[in-house]
Amino acid sequence: MAIEHGTYPYQLQKTGASSVDINRKNLDEAVDQGIISSQQSEALFQFLADKAESRPRFIFTHVLYYLGGLIAIGAMTLFMNLAWESFGGAGIFFIALAYAGVGLKLTHHFQQRELPIPAGLCATFVVCLTPLAIYGLQQWLGVWPDDSVYRDYHRYIQWHWLFMELGTLAVGVLVAWKYKYPFLIMPIALTLWYLTMDLTSVLTGGEMTWELRALVSLYSGLLVIGIAFWVDIRSRHTADYAFWLYLFGVVAFWGDCPPKNQTANCRSFSTSASTF
């Protein structure tokens, strides 16, 4: 069922019925026929219009929201470069904390104004900063085990990413529990995928063949798809929390077919595929 509000249609689910287009004129006709009162018509229209405004849709404003949010997230994750290393561990840690504080402040600001899309993007930005903050903290404390740098986190499978991944999962679950925005599941799903690869590296002593990695990826994908199905059933009347779990589960299940020039401890192909 779609409620037309100017150029902003609102989608409603009605089991067992095809979609129906409803506009303000239809509600006025219902008032004329005594089905609902004029007060009910106005209240219903305003309610649906407000819902339509907050629902993610392919409109210019929402595209700008996601474009800006993904640029900020990408700048602090996939596109980090060696220049950041000049800040040292302490510098990286406190910069990440400062950015996270700003992100939480903006999340609260947008939540108070009932703008769920920018609020969800800002909350996701905070979760995506977690591995950077943990990396900086480990560098600062002198417990980082080798000369690898943060930008390798999204490229190579290594055992010492585990602390960053477990910390990201903890922060992600906490922030998702507090704010309950579906986009927050994206970094959680991606981190779960990374975690399975790095745990396999630990259990095999770093000796990973492509056959083993493909097998782990296949069963991990099946597991994530199963979790997504359970989440989908539990949340089908609230919001679409399962989408990102389905996406990364399917990519993990099907997408671990590497180019010939990659090594078995490289995960950049899979990450690029999921990002695409």
VOTISE-568664 format. One record per residue (C-alpha): residue number from 1; x, y, z. Coordinates in nm, 3 decimals. Each point is the difference from the previous one (the first is absolute). Example, Ala and Ser with C-alpha at 12.3 -4.5 7.8 and 13.67 -1.06 7.14 Angstrom:
REM VOTISE-568664
<bakol n="1" u="1.230" v="-0.450" w="0.780"/>
<bakol n="2" u="0.137" v="0.344" w="-0.066"/>
REM end
This chain:
REM VOTISE-568664
<bakol n="1" u="0.000" v="0.000" w="0.000"/>
<bakol n="2" u="0.152" v="0.335" w="-0.098"/>
<bakol n="3" u="-0.099" v="0.336" w="0.146"/>
<bakol n="4" u="0.080" v="0.285" w="-0.237"/>
<bakol n="5" u="0.117" v="0.317" w="0.168"/>
<bakol n="6" u="0.100" v="0.233" w="-0.278"/>
<bakol n="7" u="0.303" v="-0.170" w="-0.147"/>
<bakol n="8" u="0.061" v="-0.220" w="0.308"/>
<bakol n="9" u="-0.177" v="-0.339" w="-0.020"/>
<bakol n="10" u="-0.013" v="-0.206" w="0.318"/>
<bakol n="11" u="0.006" v="-0.379" w="-0.012"/>
<bakol n="12" u="-0.219" v="-0.208" w="0.227"/>
<bakol n="13" u="-0.013" v="-0.377" w="0.019"/>
<bakol n="14" u="-0.334" v="-0.177" w="-0.012"/>
<bakol n="15" u="0.006" v="-0.377" w="0.008"/>
<bakol n="16" u="-0.208" v="-0.174" w="-0.265"/>
<bakol n="17" u="-0.075" v="0.314" w="-0.201"/>
<bakol n="18" u="0.160" v="0.172" w="-0.293"/>
<bakol n="19" u="0.135" v="0.351" w="0.038"/>
<bakol n="20" u="-0.252" v="0.285" w="-0.015"/>
<bakol n="21" u="0.071" v="0.365" w="-0.078"/>
<bakol n="22" u="-0.157" v="0.238" w="0.250"/>
<bakol n="23" u="0.017" v="0.379" w="-0.009"/>
<bakol n="24" u="-0.160" v="0.291" w="0.181"/>
<bakol n="25" u="-0.300" v="-0.010" w="-0.234"/>
<bakol n="26" u="-0.074" v="-0.361" w="0.100"/>
<bakol n="27" u="-0.001" v="0.096" w="0.367"/>
<bakol n="28" u="-0.238" v="0.292" w="-0.073"/>
<bakol n="29" u="-0.234" v="-0.239" w="-0.180"/>
<bakol n="30" u="0.010" v="-0.232" w="0.302"/>
<bakol n="31" u="-0.103" v="0.297" w="0.215"/>
<bakol n="32" u="-0.289" v="0.082" w="-0.236"/>
<bakol n="33" u="-0.124" v="-0.358" w="0.024"/>
<bakol n="34" u="0.013" v="0.005" w="0.379"/>
<bakol n="35" u="0.270" v="-0.269" w="0.025"/>
<bakol n="36" u="0.231" v="0.226" w="0.203"/>
<bakol n="37" u="-0.035" v="0.348" w="0.145"/>
<bakol n="38" u="0.179" v="0.304" w="-0.135"/>
<bakol n="39" u="0.215" v="0.011" w="0.315"/>
<bakol n="40" u="0.099" v="-0.364" w="-0.050"/>
<bakol n="41" u="0.075" v="0.067" w="-0.366"/>
<bakol n="42" u="0.231" v="0.289" w="0.084"/>
<bakol n="43" u="0.172" v="-0.190" w="0.281"/>
<bakol n="44" u="0.048" v="-0.309" w="-0.220"/>
<bakol n="45" u="0.138" v="0.202" w="-0.289"/>
<bakol n="46" u="0.244" v="0.186" w="0.223"/>
<bakol n="47" u="0.112" v="-0.324" w="0.165"/>
<bakol n="48" u="0.069" v="-0.168" w="-0.335"/>
<bakol n="49" u="0.170" v="0.311" w="-0.138"/>
<bakol n="50" u="0.238" v="0.008" w="0.298"/>
<bakol n="51" u="0.074" v="-0.369" w="-0.046"/>
<bakol n="52" u="0.069" v="0.051" w="-0.369"/>
<bakol n="53" u="0.248" v="0.276" w="0.075"/>
<bakol n="54" u="0.212" v="-0.223" w="0.225"/>
<bakol n="55" u="-0.006" v="-0.311" w="-0.220"/>
<bakol n="56" u="0.313" v="-0.053" w="-0.215"/>
<bakol n="57" u="-0.084" v="0.072" w="-0.363"/>
<bakol n="58" u="0.182" v="0.083" w="-0.319"/>
<bakol n="59" u="-0.048" v="0.377" w="0.018"/>
<bakol n="60" u="0.257" v="0.277" w="-0.021"/>
<bakol n="61" u="0.010" v="0.078" w="0.373"/>
<bakol n="62" u="0.047" v="-0.362" w="0.103"/>
<bakol n="63" u="0.264" v="-0.056" w="-0.270"/>
<bakol n="64" u="0.195" v="0.295" w="0.141"/>
<bakol n="65" u="-0.035" v="-0.141" w="0.353"/>
<bakol n="66" u="0.144" v="-0.337" w="-0.100"/>
<bakol n="67" u="0.265" v="0.149" w="-0.228"/>
<bakol n="68" u="0.133" v="0.224" w="0.276"/>
<bakol n="69" u="-0.020" v="-0.274" w="0.260"/>
<bakol n="70" u="0.178" v="-0.257" w="-0.215"/>
<bakol n="71" u="0.273" v="0.248" w="-0.093"/>
<bakol n="72" u="0.064" v="0.065" w="0.371"/>
<bakol n="73" u="-0.005" v="-0.371" w="0.083"/>
<bakol n="74" u="0.224" v="-0.085" w="-0.296"/>
<bakol n="75" u="0.249" v="0.272" w="0.094"/>
<bakol n="76" u="0.048" v="-0.158" w="0.344"/>
<bakol n="77" u="0.006" v="-0.362" w="-0.121"/>
<bakol n="78" u="0.077" v="-0.105" w="-0.358"/>
<bakol n="79" u="0.185" v="0.317" w="-0.103"/>
<bakol n="80" u="0.230" v="0.042" w="0.299"/>
<bakol n="81" u="0.359" v="0.060" w="-0.111"/>
<bakol n="82" u="0.345" v="-0.003" w="0.152"/>
<bakol n="83" u="-0.016" v="0.371" w="0.087"/>
<bakol n="84" u="-0.208" v="-0.093" w="0.304"/>
<bakol n="85" u="0.289" v="-0.199" w="0.139"/>
<bakol n="86" u="0.190" v="0.327" w="0.059"/>
<bakol n="87" u="-0.241" v="0.080" w="0.284"/>
<bakol n="88" u="0.121" v="-0.302" w="0.194"/>
<bakol n="89" u="-0.215" v="-0.238" w="0.200"/>
<bakol n="90" u="-0.114" v="0.259" w="0.255"/>
<bakol n="91" u="-0.087" v="0.252" w="-0.271"/>
<bakol n="92" u="-0.203" v="-0.253" w="-0.198"/>
<bakol n="93" u="-0.181" v="-0.116" w="0.314"/>
<bakol n="94" u="-0.102" v="0.346" w="0.119"/>
<bakol n="95" u="-0.094" v="0.122" w="-0.349"/>
<bakol n="96" u="-0.226" v="-0.306" w="-0.039"/>
<bakol n="97" u="-0.154" v="0.069" w="0.341"/>
<bakol n="98" u="-0.060" v="0.365" w="-0.092"/>
<bakol n="99" u="-0.167" v="-0.096" w="-0.328"/>
<bakol n="100" u="-0.209" v="-0.260" w="0.182"/>
<bakol n="101" u="-0.112" v="0.262" w="0.253"/>
<bakol n="102" u="-0.109" v="0.230" w="-0.283"/>
<bakol n="103" u="-0.178" v="-0.291" w="-0.168"/>
<bakol n="104" u="-0.193" v="-0.088" w="0.317"/>
<bakol n="105" u="-0.092" v="0.364" w="0.052"/>
<bakol n="106" u="-0.135" v="0.025" w="-0.354"/>
<bakol n="107" u="-0.183" v="-0.332" w="0.040"/>
<bakol n="108" u="-0.179" v="0.131" w="0.308"/>
<bakol n="109" u="-0.069" v="0.333" w="-0.174"/>
<bakol n="110" u="-0.162" v="-0.164" w="-0.303"/>
<bakol n="111" u="-0.186" v="-0.251" w="0.215"/>
<bakol n="112" u="-0.158" v="0.281" w="0.202"/>
<bakol n="113" u="-0.120" v="0.157" w="-0.325"/>
<bakol n="114" u="-0.138" v="-0.332" w="-0.128"/>
<bakol n="115" u="0.243" v="-0.027" w="-0.293"/>
<bakol n="116" u="0.082" v="-0.372" w="0.006"/>
<bakol n="117" u="0.210" v="-0.015" w="-0.318"/>
<bakol n="118" u="0.273" v="0.251" w="0.097"/>
<bakol n="119" u="-0.020" v="-0.127" w="0.359"/>
<bakol n="120" u="0.060" v="-0.357" w="-0.116"/>
<bakol n="121" u="0.290" v="0.107" w="-0.222"/>
<bakol n="122" u="0.167" v="0.190" w="0.285"/>
<bakol n="123" u="-0.044" v="-0.294" w="0.238"/>
<bakol n="124" u="0.149" v="-0.234" w="-0.262"/>
<bakol n="125" u="0.293" v="0.239" w="-0.042"/>
<bakol n="126" u="0.071" v="-0.036" w="0.373"/>
<bakol n="127" u="0.002" v="-0.381" w="-0.023"/>
<bakol n="128" u="0.232" v="0.011" w="-0.303"/>
<bakol n="129" u="0.248" v="0.208" w="0.201"/>
<bakol n="130" u="0.038" v="-0.276" w="0.261"/>
<bakol n="131" u="0.271" v="-0.207" w="-0.174"/>
<bakol n="132" u="0.202" v="0.316" w="-0.065"/>
<bakol n="133" u="-0.020" v="0.100" w="0.366"/>
<bakol n="134" u="0.104" v="-0.350" w="0.115"/>
<bakol n="135" u="0.287" v="-0.003" w="-0.248"/>
<bakol n="136" u="0.121" v="0.337" w="0.128"/>
<bakol n="137" u="-0.029" v="-0.118" w="0.361"/>
<bakol n="138" u="0.203" v="-0.314" w="-0.070"/>
<bakol n="139" u="0.267" v="0.204" w="-0.178"/>
<bakol n="140" u="0.009" v="0.247" w="0.289"/>
<bakol n="141" u="0.038" v="-0.275" w="0.262"/>
<bakol n="142" u="0.273" v="-0.169" w="-0.203"/>
<bakol n="143" u="-0.185" v="-0.331" w="-0.037"/>
<bakol n="144" u="-0.041" v="0.008" w="-0.378"/>
<bakol n="145" u="0.174" v="-0.320" w="-0.115"/>
<bakol n="146" u="0.150" v="0.094" w="-0.339"/>
<bakol n="147" u="0.052" v="0.280" w="-0.253"/>
<bakol n="148" u="-0.340" v="-0.029" w="-0.171"/>
<bakol n="149" u="-0.211" v="0.317" w="-0.010"/>
<bakol n="150" u="-0.369" v="0.076" w="0.033"/>
<bakol n="151" u="-0.073" v="0.020" w="-0.371"/>
<bakol n="152" u="0.092" v="-0.370" w="-0.025"/>
<bakol n="153" u="-0.299" v="-0.084" w="0.222"/>
<bakol n="154" u="-0.231" v="-0.009" w="-0.303"/>
<bakol n="155" u="0.256" v="-0.174" w="-0.222"/>
<bakol n="156" u="0.169" v="-0.287" w="0.184"/>
<bakol n="157" u="-0.096" v="-0.283" w="0.231"/>
<bakol n="158" u="0.208" v="0.013" w="0.320"/>
<bakol n="159" u="-0.054" v="-0.127" w="0.353"/>
<bakol n="160" u="0.063" v="0.331" w="0.176"/>
<bakol n="161" u="-0.306" v="0.162" w="-0.159"/>
<bakol n="162" u="-0.207" v="-0.209" w="0.244"/>
<bakol n="163" u="0.011" v="0.261" w="0.278"/>
<bakol n="164" u="-0.123" v="0.268" w="-0.240"/>
<bakol n="165" u="-0.278" v="-0.225" w="-0.126"/>
<bakol n="166" u="-0.120" v="-0.109" w="0.343"/>
<bakol n="167" u="0.003" v="0.362" w="0.118"/>
<bakol n="168" u="-0.195" v="0.108" w="-0.308"/>
<bakol n="169" u="-0.260" v="-0.271" w="0.059"/>
<bakol n="170" u="-0.040" v="0.106" w="0.364"/>
<bakol n="171" u="-0.037" v="0.369" w="-0.085"/>
<bakol n="172" u="-0.224" v="-0.079" w="-0.299"/>
<bakol n="173" u="-0.240" v="-0.211" w="0.205"/>
<bakol n="174" u="-0.010" v="0.263" w="0.276"/>
<bakol n="175" u="-0.068" v="0.289" w="-0.239"/>
<bakol n="176" u="-0.256" v="-0.204" w="-0.198"/>
<bakol n="177" u="-0.177" v="-0.093" w="0.324"/>
<bakol n="178" u="-0.018" v="0.365" w="0.103"/>
<bakol n="179" u="-0.098" v="0.163" w="-0.330"/>
<bakol n="180" u="-0.157" v="-0.288" w="-0.197"/>
<bakol n="181" u="0.075" v="0.130" w="-0.351"/>
<bakol n="182" u="0.016" v="-0.273" w="-0.267"/>
<bakol n="183" u="0.312" v="0.143" w="-0.168"/>
<bakol n="184" u="0.196" v="-0.077" w="0.319"/>
<bakol n="185" u="-0.015" v="-0.368" w="-0.093"/>
<bakol n="186" u="0.233" v="0.068" w="-0.296"/>
<bakol n="187" u="0.329" v="0.030" w="0.196"/>
<bakol n="188" u="-0.109" v="-0.284" w="0.229"/>
<bakol n="189" u="-0.062" v="-0.233" w="-0.295"/>
<bakol n="190" u="0.327" v="0.098" w="-0.169"/>
<bakol n="191" u="0.195" v="-0.052" w="0.324"/>
<bakol n="192" u="-0.154" v="-0.343" w="0.050"/>
<bakol n="193" u="0.123" v="-0.094" w="-0.344"/>
<bakol n="194" u="0.350" v="0.130" w="0.072"/>
<bakol n="195" u="0.000" v="-0.182" w="0.334"/>
<bakol n="196" u="-0.063" v="-0.340" w="-0.157"/>
<bakol n="197" u="0.296" v="0.045" w="-0.236"/>
<bakol n="198" u="0.240" v="0.115" w="0.272"/>
<bakol n="199" u="-0.110" v="-0.271" w="0.244"/>
<bakol n="200" u="0.073" v="-0.257" w="-0.270"/>
<bakol n="201" u="0.348" v="0.147" w="-0.035"/>
<bakol n="202" u="0.053" v="-0.039" w="0.375"/>
<bakol n="203" u="-0.125" v="-0.359" w="0.008"/>
<bakol n="204" u="0.215" v="-0.104" w="-0.294"/>
<bakol n="205" u="0.312" v="0.181" w="0.117"/>
<bakol n="206" u="-0.013" v="0.235" w="-0.296"/>
<bakol n="207" u="0.013" v="-0.281" w="-0.257"/>
<bakol n="208" u="-0.312" v="0.073" w="-0.205"/>
<bakol n="209" u="-0.061" v="-0.145" w="-0.344"/>
<bakol n="210" u="-0.265" v="0.132" w="-0.233"/>
<bakol n="211" u="-0.193" v="-0.323" w="0.038"/>
<bakol n="212" u="-0.015" v="0.041" w="0.377"/>
<bakol n="213" u="-0.089" v="0.366" w="-0.023"/>
<bakol n="214" u="-0.278" v="-0.074" w="-0.251"/>
<bakol n="215" u="-0.140" v="-0.270" w="0.228"/>
<bakol n="216" u="0.005" v="0.229" w="0.304"/>
<bakol n="217" u="-0.156" v="0.281" w="-0.200"/>
<bakol n="218" u="-0.274" v="-0.230" w="-0.127"/>
<bakol n="219" u="-0.104" v="-0.125" w="0.343"/>
<bakol n="220" u="0.038" v="0.347" w="0.153"/>
<bakol n="221" u="-0.229" v="0.136" w="-0.268"/>
<bakol n="222" u="-0.257" v="-0.268" w="0.076"/>
<bakol n="223" u="0.020" v="0.081" w="0.370"/>
<bakol n="224" u="-0.046" v="0.374" w="-0.058"/>
<bakol n="225" u="-0.292" v="-0.067" w="-0.237"/>
<bakol n="226" u="-0.159" v="-0.214" w="0.272"/>
<bakol n="227" u="0.047" v="0.279" w="0.255"/>
<bakol n="228" u="-0.147" v="0.246" w="-0.251"/>
<bakol n="229" u="-0.305" v="-0.219" w="-0.047"/>
<bakol n="230" u="-0.054" v="-0.017" w="0.377"/>
<bakol n="231" u="0.043" v="0.379" w="0.031"/>
<bakol n="232" u="-0.237" v="0.051" w="-0.294"/>
<bakol n="233" u="-0.273" v="-0.202" w="0.170"/>
<bakol n="234" u="0.048" v="0.178" w="0.333"/>
<bakol n="235" u="0.006" v="0.352" w="-0.147"/>
<bakol n="236" u="-0.239" v="-0.028" w="-0.295"/>
<bakol n="237" u="-0.252" v="0.237" w="0.164"/>
<bakol n="238" u="0.254" v="0.267" w="0.098"/>
<bakol n="239" u="0.291" v="0.068" w="-0.237"/>
<bakol n="240" u="0.217" v="-0.186" w="-0.252"/>
<bakol n="241" u="0.287" v="-0.103" w="0.227"/>
<bakol n="242" u="0.077" v="-0.310" w="-0.206"/>
<bakol n="243" u="0.097" v="0.160" w="-0.333"/>
<bakol n="244" u="0.372" v="0.045" w="0.069"/>
<bakol n="245" u="0.026" v="-0.344" w="0.157"/>
<bakol n="246" u="-0.158" v="-0.154" w="-0.309"/>
<bakol n="247" u="0.232" v="0.202" w="-0.226"/>
<bakol n="248" u="0.327" v="-0.093" w="0.170"/>
<bakol n="249" u="-0.117" v="-0.356" w="0.054"/>
<bakol n="250" u="-0.069" v="-0.045" w="-0.371"/>
<bakol n="251" u="0.326" v="0.174" w="-0.101"/>
<bakol n="252" u="0.196" v="-0.221" w="0.241"/>
<bakol n="253" u="-0.178" v="-0.309" w="-0.134"/>
<bakol n="254" u="0.048" v="0.077" w="-0.370"/>
<bakol n="255" u="0.270" v="0.262" w="-0.024"/>
<bakol n="256" u="0.322" v="-0.162" w="0.115"/>
<bakol n="257" u="0.130" v="-0.068" w="-0.350"/>
<bakol n="258" u="0.329" v="0.190" w="-0.018"/>
<bakol n="259" u="0.195" v="0.137" w="-0.293"/>
<bakol n="260" u="0.304" v="-0.214" w="-0.083"/>
<bakol n="261" u="0.252" v="0.261" w="0.117"/>
<bakol n="262" u="-0.122" v="0.010" w="0.359"/>
<bakol n="263" u="0.135" v="-0.197" w="0.291"/>
<bakol n="264" u="-0.199" v="-0.205" w="0.247"/>
<bakol n="265" u="0.036" v="0.255" w="0.278"/>
<bakol n="266" u="-0.150" v="0.286" w="-0.203"/>
<bakol n="267" u="-0.361" v="0.107" w="0.045"/>
<bakol n="268" u="-0.010" v="0.317" w="-0.211"/>
<bakol n="269" u="-0.187" v="-0.172" w="-0.286"/>
<bakol n="270" u="-0.284" v="-0.108" w="0.225"/>
<bakol n="271" u="-0.013" v="0.339" w="0.170"/>
<bakol n="272" u="-0.013" v="0.177" w="-0.336"/>
<bakol n="273" u="-0.275" v="-0.232" w="-0.118"/>
<bakol n="274" u="-0.211" v="0.066" w="0.308"/>
<bakol n="275" u="0.058" v="0.374" w="-0.022"/>
<bakol n="276" u="-0.104" v="-0.003" w="-0.367"/>
REM end
